[in-house]
């Protein structure tokens, strides 16, 4: 589907779109399309640096941002940026961070998204899904994964 078709499809569904804006598309064009379909509350704009996050926030202050916080320096940069923390989801990368980083992020009431894409998903498939439970206990709130159903089933076992 096109971007527009995806927005139209998702309009009445309880989902969020992670919008990863490619280099050949302007931020404003994507933001205008999101607003056109009144999906501002159903998207997270992906940024890869504090500078990019600041630019996106200036153009779309009502939308959530995924902002790279893979270490203490990036955490401090984002906090100093003055982007409201209620508009931030911290992307901590695809390599495990110390629990202390997740604790700092949570202390600002920011959720942590961690990428298990690739090696961690492959390892979980081969050795068992317990790694998803370990990551959740460590402080991961949202998983960026190729194995969404496996993560869901593993974390929701009683």
Residue pairs with C-beta under 8 A, 6 or more apart in sequence:
1 9
3 30
3 33
4 33
4 37
6 17
7 17
7 33
7 34
7 37
7 39
8 37
10 17
10 39
10 42
11 37
11 38
11 39
11 42
15 42
16 42
16 43
16 44
16 64
17 39
17 42
17 43
17 44
18 43
18 44
18 46
18 66
18 144
19 30
19 34
19 43
19 44
19 45
19 46
20 46
21 27
21 30
21 45
21 46
27 55
27 56
27 59
27 60
28 59
30 45
31 45
31 59
31 60
31 63
34 40
34 43
34 60
34 63
40 60
40 62
40 63
41 62
43 63
43 64
44 63
44 64
44 65
44 66
44 89
45 56
45 60
45 63
45 64
45 65
45 66
46 65
46 66
46 91
47 53
47 56
47 65
47 66
47 67
47 68
48 68
49 68
50 67
50 68
50 74
50 77
50 78
50 81
53 65
53 67
53 78
53 81
53 83
53 88
54 81
54 83
56 63
56 65
57 65
57 83
57 87
61 87
63 87
64 87
64 88
64 89
65 83
65 87
65 88
65 89
66 89
66 90
66 91
66 113
67 78
67 83
67 88
67 89
67 90
67 91
68 74
68 91
68 93
69 75
69 78
69 90
69 91
69 92
69 101
69 105
69 110
70 91
70 92
70 93
70 95
70 97
71 97
71 101
72 101
72 104
75 90
75 101
75 104
75 105
78 88
78 90
79 85
79 108
85 108
85 109
85 110
86 109
88 110
89 110
89 111
89 112
89 113
89 142
90 105
90 110
90 111
90 112
90 113
91 113
91 114
91 115
91 144
92 101
92 102
92 105
92 112
92 113
92 114
92 140
93 114
93 115
94 114
94 115
94 116
94 117
94 118
94 119
94 120
96 114
96 135
96 138
99 138
99 139
102 112
102 138
102 139
102 140
103 139
105 111
105 112
105 139
106 112
106 139
111 141
111 142
112 139
112 140
112 141
112 142
113 140
113 141
113 142
113 143
113 144
114 135
114 140
114 142
114 143
114 144
115 143
115 144
115 145
116 124
116 131
116 132
116 135
116 143
116 144
116 145
116 146
116 147
116 151
117 144
117 145
117 146
118 146
120 131
121 145
121 146
121 147
123 131
124 130
124 131
124 132
124 147
124 150
125 147
125 150
129 150
129 151
129 153
129 154
130 154
132 143
132 150
132 151
132 154
132 155
133 154
133 155
135 143
136 155
143 151
145 151
